[in-house]
């Protein structure tokens, strides 16, 4: 694992929701009326939003855009209600008062916004979402080469220079042995496969 990239749940300030429970209460009271933007069908922001709706048992309207920038623009103008967007691109709008942040999507709080709870902490038990970047090799690669490469990458990721670079991009340094990452990848394929089938999600 090279890095993970948490996202943040942000809403337009006009939405009367100061917390995740308040947001979900609105969604339950108005099925398919609370809208969430994404950077396109089957993108990470779409998956994150669909996962939230599924985990919380609510129905929200998905509005796909051609990229994160136009989605954020319409969120700021109030055309849509919320978005789960990478923390590095969303937080500047939060700091400027254009958006309200409710929670982060990852399993743990982010160092970029430690004041924000995780979505799971805020009441959606088991919710966890983060984009990840993993180095893969052909299946027949000798174990000795896998281990040597793993040690080199782990050493680089642990360096101060790389950690500083990651921090500025809202990324968290990766960790885990090749065996652990194999199990993690299998779990991700199973988890998101179930979501894709349940929602009939298709990429453009």
TIRO-2110 file (N, C-alpha, C; in Angstrom, 1 decimal):
// TIRO-2110
0.8, -1.2, 0.0, N, 1, A
0.0, 0.0, 0.0, CA, 1, A
0.9, 1.2, 0.0, C, 1, A
0.6, 2.1, -1.0, N, 2, A
1.4, 3.3, -1.0, CA, 2, A
0.7, 4.5, -0.2, C, 2, A
-0.6, 4.6, -0.4, N, 3, A
-1.3, 5.7, 0.3, CA, 3, A
-2.7, 5.5, 0.3, C, 3, A
-3.4, 6.1, 1.2, N, 4, A
-4.9, 6.1, 1.2, CA, 4, A
-5.3, 7.5, 1.2, C, 4, A
-6.5, 7.8, 0.6, N, 5, A
-6.9, 9.2, 0.4, CA, 5, A
-8.4, 9.3, 1.0, C, 5, A
-8.5, 9.8, 2.2, N, 6, A
-9.8, 10.0, 2.8, CA, 6, A
-10.6, 11.1, 2.1, C, 6, A
-11.9, 11.0, 2.3, N, 7, A
-12.8, 12.1, 1.7, CA, 7, A
-13.5, 12.7, 2.9, C, 7, A
-14.2, 13.8, 2.6, N, 8, A
-15.0, 14.5, 3.6, CA, 8, A
-16.4, 14.7, 3.1, C, 8, A
-17.4, 14.5, 4.0, N, 9, A
-18.8, 14.7, 3.7, CA, 9, A
-19.1, 16.2, 3.9, C, 9, A
-19.4, 16.9, 2.8, N, 10, A
-19.6, 18.3, 2.9, CA, 10, A
-21.0, 18.6, 2.3, C, 10, A
-21.7, 19.6, 2.9, N, 11, A
-23.0, 20.0, 2.5, CA, 11, A
-23.0, 21.5, 2.2, C, 11, A
-24.0, 21.9, 1.4, N, 12, A
-24.2, 23.3, 1.2, CA, 12, A
-24.7, 24.0, 2.5, C, 12, A
-24.2, 25.1, 2.9, N, 13, A
-24.5, 25.7, 4.2, CA, 13, A
-26.0, 26.0, 4.4, C, 13, A
-26.8, 26.1, 3.3, N, 14, A
-28.2, 26.3, 3.4, CA, 14, A
-29.0, 25.1, 3.8, C, 14, A
-28.3, 24.0, 3.8, N, 15, A
-29.0, 22.7, 4.2, CA, 15, A
-29.1, 22.7, 5.7, C, 15, A
-30.3, 22.5, 6.3, N, 16, A
-30.4, 22.6, 7.7, CA, 16, A
-29.9, 21.3, 8.4, C, 16, A
-28.7, 21.0, 8.3, N, 17, A
-28.1, 19.8, 8.9, CA, 17, A
-26.7, 20.2, 9.4, C, 17, A
-26.5, 20.1, 10.7, N, 18, A
-25.3, 20.5, 11.3, CA, 18, A
-24.5, 19.2, 11.7, C, 18, A
-25.0, 18.0, 11.4, N, 19, A
-24.4, 16.8, 11.8, CA, 19, A
-24.8, 15.7, 10.8, C, 19, A
-24.1, 14.6, 10.9, N, 20, A
-24.5, 13.4, 10.0, CA, 20, A
-25.9, 12.9, 10.4, C, 20, A
-26.2, 12.7, 11.7, N, 21, A
-27.6, 12.3, 12.1, CA, 21, A
-28.7, 13.3, 11.6, C, 21, A
-28.4, 14.6, 11.6, N, 22, A
-29.4, 15.5, 11.1, CA, 22, A
-29.6, 15.4, 9.6, C, 22, A
-28.5, 15.2, 8.9, N, 23, A
-28.6, 15.0, 7.5, CA, 23, A
-29.4, 13.7, 7.1, C, 23, A
-29.1, 12.6, 7.8, N, 24, A
-29.8, 11.4, 7.6, CA, 24, A
-31.3, 11.5, 7.9, C, 24, A
-31.6, 12.3, 8.9, N, 25, A
-33.0, 12.5, 9.3, CA, 25, A
-33.7, 13.2, 8.2, C, 25, A
-33.1, 14.2, 7.6, N, 26, A
-33.7, 14.9, 6.4, CA, 26, A
-33.9, 13.9, 5.2, C, 26, A
-32.9, 13.0, 5.0, N, 27, A
-33.0, 12.1, 3.9, CA, 27, A
-34.1, 11.1, 4.1, C, 27, A
-34.3, 10.7, 5.4, N, 28, A
-35.4, 9.7, 5.7, CA, 28, A
-36.8, 10.4, 5.5, C, 28, A
-36.8, 11.7, 5.9, N, 29, A
-38.1, 12.4, 5.8, CA, 29, A
-38.4, 12.7, 4.3, C, 29, A
-37.4, 12.8, 3.5, N, 30, A
-37.6, 13.2, 2.1, CA, 30, A
-36.9, 12.2, 1.2, C, 30, A
-37.4, 11.0, 1.0, N, 31, A
-36.7, 10.0, 0.2, CA, 31, A
-36.5, 10.5, -1.3, C, 31, A
-35.3, 10.4, -1.8, N, 32, A
-34.9, 10.8, -3.1, CA, 32, A
-35.0, 12.3, -3.4, C, 32, A
-35.1, 13.1, -2.3, N, 33, A
-35.1, 14.5, -2.5, CA, 33, A
-33.8, 15.1, -2.1, C, 33, A
-33.0, 14.6, -1.2, N, 34, A
-31.7, 15.0, -0.8, CA, 34, A
-30.7, 14.5, -1.9, C, 34, A
-30.0, 15.4, -2.5, N, 35, A
-29.2, 15.0, -3.6, CA, 35, A
-27.7, 15.0, -3.3, C, 35, A
-27.0, 14.1, -3.8, N, 36, A
-25.5, 14.1, -3.6, CA, 36, A
-24.8, 14.1, -5.0, C, 36, A
-23.8, 14.9, -5.1, N, 37, A
-23.1, 15.1, -6.3, CA, 37, A
-21.9, 14.1, -6.4, C, 37, A
-21.5, 13.8, -7.6, N, 38, A
-20.3, 13.0, -7.7, CA, 38, A
-19.6, 13.5, -9.0, C, 38, A
-18.3, 13.0, -9.1, N, 39, A
-17.5, 13.4, -10.3, CA, 39, A
-17.8, 12.5, -11.5, C, 39, A
-18.8, 11.7, -11.4, N, 40, A
-19.2, 10.9, -12.5, CA, 40, A
-19.7, 9.5, -12.0, C, 40, A
-20.5, 8.8, -12.9, N, 41, A
-21.0, 7.5, -12.6, CA, 41, A
-19.8, 6.5, -12.3, C, 41, A
-20.0, 5.8, -11.2, N, 42, A
-19.0, 4.8, -10.7, CA, 42, A
-17.6, 5.4, -10.4, C, 42, A
-17.5, 6.6, -10.1, N, 43, A
-16.3, 7.2, -9.6, CA, 43, A
-16.3, 7.0, -8.1, C, 43, A
-15.2, 7.4, -7.5, N, 44, A
-15.0, 7.2, -6.0, CA, 44, A
-16.1, 8.0, -5.3, C, 44, A
-16.4, 9.2, -5.7, N, 45, A
-17.4, 10.0, -5.0, CA, 45, A
-18.8, 9.4, -5.1, C, 45, A
-19.1, 8.8, -6.3, N, 46, A
-20.3, 8.1, -6.4, CA, 46, A
-20.4, 6.9, -5.5, C, 46, A
-19.3, 6.1, -5.5, N, 47, A
-19.3, 4.9, -4.6, CA, 47, A
-19.5, 5.3, -3.1, C, 47, A
-18.8, 6.4, -2.7, N, 48, A
-18.8, 6.9, -1.3, CA, 48, A
-20.2, 7.3, -1.0, C, 48, A
-20.9, 8.0, -1.8, N, 49, A
-22.3, 8.4, -1.6, CA, 49, A
-23.3, 7.3, -1.5, C, 49, A
-23.1, 6.3, -2.5, N, 50, A
-24.0, 5.2, -2.5, CA, 50, A
-23.8, 4.3, -1.3, C, 50, A
-22.5, 4.2, -0.9, N, 51, A
-22.2, 3.4, 0.3, CA, 51, A
-22.9, 4.0, 1.6, C, 51, A
-22.9, 5.4, 1.6, N, 52, A
-23.5, 6.0, 2.8, CA, 52, A
-25.0, 5.8, 2.8, C, 52, A
-25.6, 5.9, 1.6, N, 53, A
-27.1, 5.7, 1.5, CA, 53, A
-27.4, 4.2, 1.9, C, 53, A
-26.6, 3.3, 1.4, N, 54, A
-26.8, 1.9, 1.7, CA, 54, A
-26.6, 1.6, 3.2, C, 54, A
-25.5, 2.1, 3.8, N, 55, A
-25.2, 1.8, 5.2, CA, 55, A
-26.2, 2.4, 6.1, C, 55, A
-26.8, 3.6, 5.7, N, 56, A
-27.7, 4.3, 6.6, CA, 56, A
-29.1, 3.9, 6.3, C, 56, A
-29.4, 3.2, 5.3, N, 57, A
-30.7, 2.8, 4.9, CA, 57, A
-31.6, 4.0, 4.5, C, 57, A
-31.0, 4.9, 3.7, N, 58, A
-31.8, 6.1, 3.2, CA, 58, A
-31.7, 6.1, 1.7, C, 58, A
-32.6, 6.8, 1.0, N, 59, A
-32.6, 7.0, -0.4, CA, 59, A
-32.3, 8.4, -0.7, C, 59, A
-31.2, 8.6, -1.5, N, 60, A
-30.8, 9.9, -1.9, CA, 60, A
-30.7, 10.0, -3.4, C, 60, A
-30.8, 11.1, -4.0, N, 61, A
-30.7, 11.3, -5.4, CA, 61, A
-29.2, 11.5, -5.9, C, 61, A
-28.7, 10.6, -6.7, N, 62, A
-27.4, 10.8, -7.2, CA, 62, A
-27.4, 11.7, -8.4, C, 62, A
-26.5, 12.7, -8.4, N, 63, A
-26.3, 13.7, -9.6, CA, 63, A
-24.9, 13.6, -10.0, C, 63, A
-24.6, 12.9, -11.1, N, 64, A
-23.2, 12.8, -11.6, CA, 64, A
-22.8, 14.0, -12.5, C, 64, A
-21.5, 14.4, -12.3, N, 65, A
-21.0, 15.5, -13.1, CA, 65, A
-19.7, 14.9, -13.9, C, 65, A
-19.2, 15.8, -14.7, N, 66, A
-18.0, 15.4, -15.5, CA, 66, A
-16.8, 16.0, -14.7, C, 66, A
-16.5, 15.4, -13.6, N, 67, A
-15.4, 15.9, -12.8, CA, 67, A
-15.8, 16.5, -11.5, C, 67, A
-14.8, 16.6, -10.5, N, 68, A
-15.1, 17.1, -9.2, CA, 68, A
-15.3, 18.6, -9.2, C, 68, A
-14.6, 19.3, -10.1, N, 69, A
-14.7, 20.8, -10.1, CA, 69, A
-16.2, 21.3, -10.3, C, 69, A
-16.8, 20.8, -11.4, N, 70, A
-18.2, 21.2, -11.7, CA, 70, A
-19.2, 20.8, -10.6, C, 70, A
-18.9, 19.6, -10.0, N, 71, A
-19.7, 19.1, -8.9, CA, 71, A
-19.7, 20.0, -7.7, C, 71, A
-18.4, 20.4, -7.3, N, 72, A
-18.2, 21.3, -6.2, CA, 72, A
-18.9, 22.7, -6.5, C, 72, A
-18.7, 23.1, -7.7, N, 73, A
-19.3, 24.4, -8.1, CA, 73, A
-20.8, 24.5, -7.9, C, 73, A
-21.5, 23.4, -8.3, N, 74, A
-22.9, 23.3, -8.2, CA, 74, A
-23.3, 23.1, -6.7, C, 74, A
-22.5, 22.4, -6.0, N, 75, A
-22.7, 22.2, -4.5, CA, 75, A
-22.6, 23.6, -3.8, C, 75, A
-21.6, 24.3, -4.1, N, 76, A
-21.5, 25.6, -3.5, CA, 76, A
-22.6, 26.6, -3.9, C, 76, A
-23.1, 26.5, -5.1, N, 77, A
-24.2, 27.3, -5.5, CA, 77, A
-25.6, 26.8, -5.0, C, 77, A
-25.6, 25.6, -4.5, N, 78, A
-26.9, 25.1, -3.9, CA, 78, A
-27.7, 24.3, -4.9, C, 78, A
-27.1, 24.0, -6.0, N, 79, A
-27.9, 23.1, -7.0, CA, 79, A
-28.0, 21.7, -6.5, C, 79, A
-27.1, 21.2, -5.7, N, 80, A
-27.2, 19.9, -5.1, CA, 80, A
-26.9, 20.1, -3.6, C, 80, A
-27.2, 19.1, -2.8, N, 81, A
-27.1, 19.2, -1.3, CA, 81, A
-25.8, 18.8, -0.7, C, 81, A
-25.2, 17.8, -1.2, N, 82, A
-24.0, 17.3, -0.5, CA, 82, A
-23.1, 16.5, -1.5, C, 82, A
-21.9, 16.2, -1.0, N, 83, A
-20.9, 15.5, -1.7, CA, 83, A
-19.9, 14.9, -0.8, C, 83, A
-19.4, 13.7, -1.1, N, 84, A
-18.3, 13.1, -0.4, CA, 84, A
-17.1, 13.2, -1.3, C, 84, A
-16.2, 14.2, -1.0, N, 85, A
-15.1, 14.6, -1.9, CA, 85, A
-13.8, 14.4, -1.2, C, 85, A
-12.7, 14.2, -2.0, N, 86, A
-11.4, 14.1, -1.3, CA, 86, A
-11.1, 15.3, -0.5, C, 86, A
-10.5, 15.0, 0.7, N, 87, A
-10.4, 16.1, 1.7, CA, 87, A
-9.5, 17.2, 1.2, C, 87, A
-8.5, 17.0, 0.4, N, 88, A
-7.6, 18.1, -0.1, CA, 88, A
-8.3, 19.1, -0.9, C, 88, A
-9.4, 18.6, -1.7, N, 89, A
-10.0, 19.6, -2.6, CA, 89, A
-11.3, 20.2, -1.9, C, 89, A
-11.9, 19.5, -1.0, N, 90, A
-13.1, 20.0, -0.3, CA, 90, A
-12.8, 21.0, 0.8, C, 90, A
-11.8, 20.7, 1.6, N, 91, A
-11.5, 21.5, 2.8, CA, 91, A
-11.2, 23.0, 2.6, C, 91, A
-10.6, 23.4, 1.5, N, 92, A
-10.4, 24.8, 1.2, CA, 92, A
-11.7, 25.5, 1.2, C, 92, A
-12.7, 24.9, 0.6, N, 93, A
-14.1, 25.5, 0.5, CA, 93, A
-14.7, 25.6, 1.9, C, 93, A
-14.4, 24.6, 2.7, N, 94, A
-14.9, 24.6, 4.1, CA, 94, A
-14.3, 25.7, 4.9, C, 94, A
-13.0, 25.8, 4.8, N, 95, A
-12.3, 26.9, 5.5, CA, 95, A
-12.7, 28.3, 5.1, C, 95, A
-13.2, 28.4, 3.8, N, 96, A
-13.6, 29.7, 3.3, CA, 96, A
-15.1, 30.0, 3.6, C, 96, A
-15.8, 29.0, 4.2, N, 97, A
-17.2, 29.2, 4.6, CA, 97, A
-18.1, 28.9, 3.4, C, 97, A
-17.6, 28.4, 2.3, N, 98, A
-18.5, 28.1, 1.2, CA, 98, A
-19.3, 26.7, 1.4, C, 98, A
-18.7, 25.8, 2.2, N, 99, A
-19.3, 24.5, 2.4, CA, 99, A
-19.2, 24.2, 3.9, C, 99, A
-20.0, 23.3, 4.4, N, 100, A
-20.0, 22.9, 5.8, CA, 100, A
-19.5, 21.4, 5.8, C, 100, A
-18.5, 21.1, 6.5, N, 101, A
-18.0, 19.7, 6.7, CA, 101, A
-18.7, 19.0, 7.9, C, 101, A
-19.2, 17.8, 7.6, N, 102, A
-19.9, 17.1, 8.7, CA, 102, A
-19.0, 15.9, 9.3, C, 102, A
-18.2, 15.3, 8.4, N, 103, A
-17.5, 14.1, 8.9, CA, 103, A
-16.5, 13.7, 7.8, C, 103, A
-15.5, 12.9, 8.2, N, 104, A
-14.6, 12.3, 7.2, CA, 104, A
-15.0, 10.8, 7.0, C, 104, A
-14.7, 10.3, 5.8, N, 105, A
-15.2, 9.0, 5.4, CA, 105, A
-14.3, 7.8, 5.8, C, 105, A
-13.1, 8.1, 6.2, N, 106, A
-12.1, 7.0, 6.6, CA, 106, A
-12.4, 6.4, 7.9, C, 106, A
-11.7, 5.3, 8.2, N, 107, A
-11.9, 4.6, 9.5, CA, 107, A
-11.5, 5.5, 10.7, C, 107, A
-10.4, 6.3, 10.5, N, 108, A
-9.9, 7.1, 11.5, CA, 108, A
-9.9, 8.6, 11.1, C, 108, A
-9.9, 9.4, 12.1, N, 109, A
-9.9, 10.9, 11.8, CA, 109, A
-8.7, 11.3, 11.0, C, 109, A
-8.9, 12.3, 10.2, N, 110, A
-7.8, 12.8, 9.4, CA, 110, A
-6.9, 13.8, 10.1, C, 110, A
-5.6, 13.8, 9.8, N, 111, A
-4.7, 14.8, 10.4, CA, 111, A
-5.0, 16.2, 9.8, C, 111, A
-5.6, 16.2, 8.6, N, 112, A
-5.9, 17.5, 8.0, CA, 112, A
-7.1, 18.2, 8.6, C, 112, A
-8.0, 17.4, 9.2, N, 113, A
-9.2, 18.0, 9.9, CA, 113, A
-9.5, 17.1, 11.1, C, 113, A
-8.6, 17.2, 12.1, N, 114, A
-8.8, 16.3, 13.3, CA, 114, A
-10.1, 16.6, 14.1, C, 114, A
-10.6, 17.8, 13.8, N, 115, A
-11.8, 18.2, 14.6, CA, 115, A
-13.1, 17.5, 14.1, C, 115, A
-13.0, 16.9, 12.9, N, 116, A
-14.2, 16.2, 12.3, CA, 116, A
-14.3, 14.8, 12.7, C, 116, A
-15.4, 14.3, 13.1, N, 117, A
-15.6, 12.9, 13.4, CA, 117, A
-15.6, 12.1, 12.1, C, 117, A
-15.4, 10.8, 12.3, N, 118, A
-15.6, 9.9, 11.1, CA, 118, A
-17.1, 9.7, 10.9, C, 118, A
-17.5, 9.3, 9.8, N, 119, A
-18.9, 9.0, 9.5, CA, 119, A
-19.4, 7.9, 10.4, C, 119, A
-18.5, 6.9, 10.7, N, 120, A
-18.9, 5.8, 11.6, CA, 120, A
-19.1, 6.4, 13.0, C, 120, A
-18.2, 7.2, 13.5, N, 121, A
-18.3, 7.9, 14.8, CA, 121, A
-19.6, 8.6, 14.9, C, 121, A
-20.0, 9.2, 13.8, N, 122, A
-21.2, 10.0, 13.8, CA, 122, A
-22.5, 9.2, 13.7, C, 122, A
-22.4, 7.9, 13.7, N, 123, A
-23.6, 7.1, 13.9, CA, 123, A
-23.9, 6.1, 12.8, C, 123, A
-23.1, 6.1, 11.7, N, 124, A
-23.3, 5.1, 10.6, CA, 124, A
-22.3, 4.0, 10.8, C, 124, A
-22.7, 3.1, 11.7, N, 125, A
-21.9, 2.0, 12.1, CA, 125, A
-21.3, 1.2, 10.9, C, 125, A
-20.0, 1.0, 10.9, N, 126, A
-19.3, 0.2, 9.9, CA, 126, A
-19.0, 1.0, 8.6, C, 126, A
-19.4, 2.3, 8.5, N, 127, A
-19.0, 3.0, 7.3, CA, 127, A
-17.5, 3.3, 7.3, C, 127, A
-17.0, 3.0, 6.1, N, 128, A
-15.5, 3.3, 5.9, CA, 128, A
-15.3, 3.4, 4.4, C, 128, A
-14.7, 4.5, 4.0, N, 129, A
-14.4, 4.7, 2.6, CA, 129, A
-13.2, 5.5, 2.4, C, 129, A
-12.2, 5.1, 1.6, N, 130, A
-11.1, 5.8, 1.3, CA, 130, A
-10.5, 5.3, 0.0, C, 130, A
-10.2, 6.2, -0.9, N, 131, A
-9.5, 5.8, -2.1, CA, 131, A
-8.1, 5.3, -1.7, C, 131, A
-7.6, 4.3, -2.4, N, 132, A
-6.2, 3.7, -2.1, CA, 132, A
-5.4, 3.5, -3.3, C, 132, A
-4.1, 3.6, -3.1, N, 133, A
-3.1, 3.4, -4.1, CA, 133, A
-2.2, 2.3, -3.7, C, 133, A
-2.2, 1.2, -4.5, N, 134, A
-1.4, 0.0, -4.1, CA, 134, A
-0.6, -0.4, -5.3, C, 134, A
0.7, -0.8, -5.0, N, 135, A
1.6, -1.3, -6.0, CA, 135, A
1.3, -2.8, -6.2, C, 135, A
1.0, -3.2, -7.4, N, 136, A
0.7, -4.6, -7.7, CA, 136, A
1.8, -5.2, -8.7, C, 136, A
1.9, -6.5, -8.7, N, 137, A
2.9, -7.2, -9.6, CA, 137, A
2.2, -8.4, -10.2, C, 137, A
2.7, -8.9, -11.3, N, 138, A
2.2, -10.1, -11.9, CA, 138, A
2.2, -11.3, -10.9, C, 138, A
1.2, -12.1, -11.0, N, 139, A
1.0, -13.2, -10.0, CA, 139, A
2.1, -14.2, -9.9, C, 139, A
2.9, -14.3, -10.9, N, 140, A
4.0, -15.3, -10.9, CA, 140, A
5.3, -14.6, -10.4, C, 140, A
5.3, -13.4, -10.0, N, 141, A
6.5, -12.8, -9.5, CA, 141, A
7.1, -13.5, -8.3, C, 141, A
8.4, -13.9, -8.3, N, 142, A
9.0, -14.6, -7.2, CA, 142, A
8.8, -13.9, -5.9, C, 142, A
8.5, -14.7, -4.8, N, 143, A
8.3, -14.0, -3.5, CA, 143, A
9.4, -13.2, -3.0, C, 143, A
10.7, -13.6, -3.3, N, 144, A
11.8, -12.8, -2.9, CA, 144, A
11.8, -11.4, -3.5, C, 144, A
11.3, -11.3, -4.8, N, 145, A
11.3, -10.0, -5.4, CA, 145, A
10.1, -9.2, -4.9, C, 145, A
9.0, -9.8, -4.6, N, 146, A
7.9, -9.1, -3.9, CA, 146, A
8.3, -8.5, -2.6, C, 146, A
9.0, -9.3, -1.8, N, 147, A
9.4, -8.8, -0.5, CA, 147, A
10.4, -7.7, -0.6, C, 147, A
11.4, -7.8, -1.5, N, 148, A
12.4, -6.8, -1.7, CA, 148, A
11.7, -5.5, -2.1, C, 148, A
10.8, -5.6, -3.1, N, 149, A
10.1, -4.4, -3.6, CA, 149, A
9.2, -3.8, -2.5, C, 149, A
8.6, -4.6, -1.7, N, 150, A
7.8, -4.1, -0.6, CA, 150, A
8.6, -3.4, 0.4, C, 150, A
9.8, -3.9, 0.8, N, 151, A
10.6, -3.2, 1.8, CA, 151, A
11.1, -1.9, 1.2, C, 151, A
11.4, -1.8, -0.1, N, 152, A
11.9, -0.5, -0.7, CA, 152, A
10.8, 0.5, -0.7, C, 152, A
9.5, 0.1, -1.0, N, 153, A
8.4, 1.0, -1.1, CA, 153, A
8.1, 1.5, 0.4, C, 153, A
8.0, 0.5, 1.3, N, 154, A
7.7, 0.9, 2.7, CA, 154, A
8.7, 1.9, 3.3, C, 154, A
10.0, 1.7, 2.9, N, 155, A
11.0, 2.6, 3.4, CA, 155, A
10.8, 4.0, 2.8, C, 155, A
10.4, 4.1, 1.5, N, 156, A
10.2, 5.4, 0.9, CA, 156, A
9.0, 6.1, 1.5, C, 156, A
7.9, 5.3, 1.7, N, 157, A
6.7, 5.9, 2.2, CA, 157, A
6.9, 6.4, 3.6, C, 157, A
7.8, 5.8, 4.4, N, 158, A
8.1, 6.2, 5.8, CA, 158, A
9.0, 7.4, 5.9, C, 158, A
9.6, 7.8, 4.8, N, 159, A
10.5, 8.9, 4.8, CA, 159, A
9.8, 10.2, 5.1, C, 159, A
10.5, 11.2, 5.7, N, 160, A
9.9, 12.5, 6.0, CA, 160, A
9.4, 13.2, 4.8, C, 160, A
10.2, 13.2, 3.7, N, 161, A
9.9, 13.9, 2.5, CA, 161, A
8.6, 13.4, 1.9, C, 161, A
8.4, 12.1, 1.8, N, 162, A
7.2, 11.5, 1.2, CA, 162, A
6.0, 11.8, 2.1, C, 162, A
6.2, 11.7, 3.4, N, 163, A
5.1, 11.9, 4.3, CA, 163, A
4.6, 13.4, 4.2, C, 163, A
5.6, 14.3, 4.1, N, 164, A
5.2, 15.7, 4.0, CA, 164, A
4.5, 16.0, 2.7, C, 164, A
4.9, 15.3, 1.6, N, 165, A
4.2, 15.5, 0.3, CA, 165, A
2.8, 14.9, 0.4, C, 165, A
2.7, 13.7, 1.0, N, 166, A
1.4, 13.1, 1.1, CA, 166, A
0.4, 14.0, 1.9, C, 166, A
0.9, 14.6, 3.0, N, 167, A
0.1, 15.4, 3.9, CA, 167, A
-0.5, 16.6, 3.2, C, 167, A
0.3, 17.2, 2.3, N, 168, A
-0.2, 18.3, 1.5, CA, 168, A
-1.2, 18.0, 0.5, C, 168, A
-1.3, 16.7, 0.2, N, 169, A
-2.3, 16.2, -0.8, CA, 169, A
-3.5, 15.5, -0.1, C, 169, A
-3.5, 15.6, 1.2, N, 170, A
-4.6, 14.9, 2.0, CA, 170, A
-4.5, 13.4, 2.0, C, 170, A
-3.3, 12.9, 1.8, N, 171, A
-3.1, 11.4, 1.7, CA, 171, A
-2.5, 10.9, 3.0, C, 171, A
-2.8, 9.7, 3.4, N, 172, A
-2.2, 9.0, 4.5, CA, 172, A
-1.2, 8.0, 4.0, C, 172, A
0.0, 7.9, 4.6, N, 173, A
0.9, 6.9, 4.2, CA, 173, A
0.4, 5.5, 4.3, C, 173, A
0.7, 4.6, 3.4, N, 174, A
0.2, 3.2, 3.4, CA, 174, A
1.0, 2.4, 4.3, C, 174, A
0.4, 1.2, 4.7, N, 175, A
1.1, 0.3, 5.6, CA, 175, A
0.4, -1.1, 5.4, C, 175, A
1.1, -2.1, 5.8, N, 176, A
0.6, -3.5, 5.7, CA, 176, A
1.6, -4.4, 4.9, C, 176, A
1.7, -5.6, 5.3, N, 177, A
2.5, -6.6, 4.6, CA, 177, A
1.8, -7.1, 3.3, C, 177, A
2.6, -7.7, 2.4, N, 178, A
2.0, -8.2, 1.2, CA, 178, A
0.8, -9.2, 1.5, C, 178, A
1.0, -10.0, 2.5, N, 179, A
-0.1, -10.9, 2.9, CA, 179, A
-1.3, -10.2, 3.3, C, 179, A
-1.1, -9.2, 4.2, N, 180, A
-2.3, -8.4, 4.7, CA, 180, A
-3.0, -7.6, 3.5, C, 180, A
-2.2, -7.1, 2.6, N, 181, A
-2.8, -6.4, 1.5, CA, 181, A
-3.5, -7.3, 0.5, C, 181, A
-3.1, -8.5, 0.4, N, 182, A
-3.8, -9.4, -0.4, CA, 182, A
-5.2, -9.7, 0.1, C, 182, A
-5.3, -9.9, 1.5, N, 183, A
-6.6, -10.1, 2.1, CA, 183, A
-7.4, -8.8, 2.1, C, 183, A
-6.8, -7.6, 2.2, N, 184, A
-7.5, -6.3, 2.1, CA, 184, A
-8.1, -6.2, 0.7, C, 184, A
-7.3, -6.5, -0.3, N, 185, A
-7.8, -6.3, -1.7, CA, 185, A
-9.0, -7.2, -1.9, C, 185, A
-8.9, -8.5, -1.5, N, 186, A
-10.0, -9.4, -1.6, CA, 186, A
-11.3, -8.9, -1.0, C, 186, A
-11.1, -8.3, 0.2, N, 187, A
-12.2, -7.7, 1.0, CA, 187, A
-12.9, -6.6, 0.2, C, 187, A
-12.0, -5.7, -0.3, N, 188, A
-12.5, -4.5, -1.1, CA, 188, A
-13.3, -5.0, -2.3, C, 188, A
-12.8, -5.9, -3.0, N, 189, A
-13.5, -6.4, -4.2, CA, 189, A
-14.9, -7.0, -3.8, C, 189, A
-14.9, -7.7, -2.8, N, 190, A
-16.2, -8.3, -2.3, CA, 190, A
-17.1, -7.2, -1.9, C, 190, A
-16.6, -6.3, -1.0, N, 191, A
-17.5, -5.2, -0.5, CA, 191, A
-18.1, -4.3, -1.6, C, 191, A
-17.3, -3.9, -2.5, N, 192, A
-17.8, -3.0, -3.5, CA, 192, A
-18.5, -3.7, -4.6, C, 192, A
-18.1, -5.0, -4.8, N, 193, A
-18.9, -5.8, -5.8, CA, 193, A
-20.3, -5.9, -5.3, C, 193, A
-20.6, -6.1, -4.1, N, 194, A
-21.9, -6.2, -3.5, CA, 194, A
-22.7, -4.9, -3.7, C, 194, A
-22.0, -3.8, -3.5, N, 195, A
-22.6, -2.5, -3.6, CA, 195, A
-23.0, -2.2, -5.1, C, 195, A
-22.1, -2.5, -6.0, N, 196, A
-22.3, -2.3, -7.4, CA, 196, A
-23.5, -3.1, -7.9, C, 196, A
-23.5, -4.3, -7.5, N, 197, A
-24.7, -5.2, -7.9, CA, 197, A
-26.0, -4.7, -7.3, C, 197, A
-26.0, -4.3, -6.1, N, 198, A
-27.2, -3.9, -5.4, CA, 198, A
-27.7, -2.6, -6.0, C, 198, A
-26.9, -1.7, -6.5, N, 199, A
-27.3, -0.4, -7.0, CA, 199, A
-27.3, -0.3, -8.5, C, 199, A
-26.9, -1.4, -9.2, N, 200, A
-26.8, -1.5, -10.6, CA, 200, A
-25.9, -0.3, -11.2, C, 200, A
-24.8, -0.1, -10.5, N, 201, A
-23.9, 1.0, -10.8, CA, 201, A
-23.1, 0.7, -12.1, C, 201, A
-23.1, 1.6, -13.0, N, 202, A
-22.3, 1.4, -14.2, CA, 202, A
-21.5, 2.6, -14.6, C, 202, A
-20.3, 2.4, -15.0, N, 203, A
-19.4, 3.5, -15.5, CA, 203, A
-19.9, 4.1, -16.8, C, 203, A
-19.6, 5.3, -17.0, N, 204, A
-20.0, 6.0, -18.3, CA, 204, A
-19.0, 5.5, -19.4, C, 204, A
END
